[in-house]
């Protein structure tokens, strides 16, 4: 007999997926321990699980998956072949439709690029308090993307408007925003994306209490701290409109002691994501404003929210406070981590969808 963990490891299906297909009656374990509820599989079910993993990766509907598995071991393979052919045809038609829609979207983008006015300007010179800029960069740095396919996210956005500098970073799964006051700007909005290595070099200069000077000149951005400077070209891309990504205030808020909450996350229950590579923590805010970690088997809780544990730990560290506020709205809505004393510095994490 194979345990559910061994079955997940050898089949390519995650533990949560195996549980889902058990409840759906697609791949039912040979025996379930009546006391612990632990699932056990016969050796012969491994081939079925591997087959299930293949058609699942191909996006086959559940109704068709049932028939494929039910017919796979029979002598007449005609139904299986017809189901595979029909699904492949659906995928090809879907891909053709997607190509047509993408072509139309690219044409719309071309038109917008010709109409839009760039937020970049020739020259900007302003001053910022070094501690404020250092704190802002520390708040957002963890969320910067390292994906070479998305170079516009491979840096830190400097969004200057009025007397405020908003510093922003995102890798699609995380977004962090911080604010610092500036002096010497005329008020018009200016945006540049500072490459991550240059942002790190700037941060290395910010150790004193004196103001530092930020300059934008042509395609270059320079930070001067005393007689030292960090300079380079900003990224020639447009950053997404991060303001549209910011969540509304969540209806379930909890004030957490960061040290205690970190320990609970590091030692508490986790489950693996569908790829088997990341640990997920499942959170719920109780009616009295307490965050609890839900056990892996607590599938009946509609309010639990799954989040990448490493991302959450990074966000807690970047929050820079002994206490932080967690806001949860729904299992599919972003999780906000806010500072109780600073509306300008916060991060959001995308939840992970669970199949059970």
ZIQUIKA-V816149 format. One record per run of one state. SS is the DSSP state (h for helix, s for strand, l for the rest). FROM is the first residue (numbers start at 0). TO is the last residue. If there is no record, write none. Layout:
BEGIN
ss:SS from:FROM to:TO
ss:SS from:FROM to:TO
END
This chain:
BEGIN
ss:l from:0 to:0
ss:s from:1 to:2
ss:h from:3 to:10
ss:l from:11 to:13
ss:h from:14 to:22
ss:l from:23 to:29
ss:s from:30 to:31
ss:l from:32 to:37
ss:s from:38 to:40
ss:l from:41 to:43
ss:h from:44 to:56
ss:l from:57 to:60
ss:h from:61 to:71
ss:l from:72 to:76
ss:h from:77 to:114
ss:l from:115 to:121
ss:s from:122 to:128
ss:h from:129 to:142
ss:l from:143 to:149
ss:h from:150 to:152
ss:l from:153 to:153
ss:s from:154 to:160
ss:l from:161 to:162
ss:s from:163 to:169
ss:l from:170 to:172
ss:s from:173 to:182
ss:l from:183 to:188
ss:s from:189 to:194
ss:h from:195 to:204
ss:l from:205 to:209
ss:s from:210 to:216
ss:l from:217 to:218
ss:s from:219 to:224
ss:l from:225 to:226
ss:s from:227 to:232
ss:l from:233 to:233
ss:s from:234 to:234
ss:l from:235 to:240
ss:h from:241 to:244
ss:l from:245 to:250
ss:s from:251 to:256
ss:h from:257 to:266
ss:l from:267 to:269
ss:s from:270 to:271
ss:l from:272 to:277
ss:s from:278 to:284
ss:l from:285 to:289
ss:s from:290 to:292
ss:l from:293 to:303
ss:s from:304 to:307
ss:h from:308 to:318
ss:l from:319 to:321
ss:s from:322 to:327
ss:l from:328 to:333
ss:s from:334 to:338
ss:l from:339 to:340
ss:s from:341 to:348
ss:l from:349 to:355
END
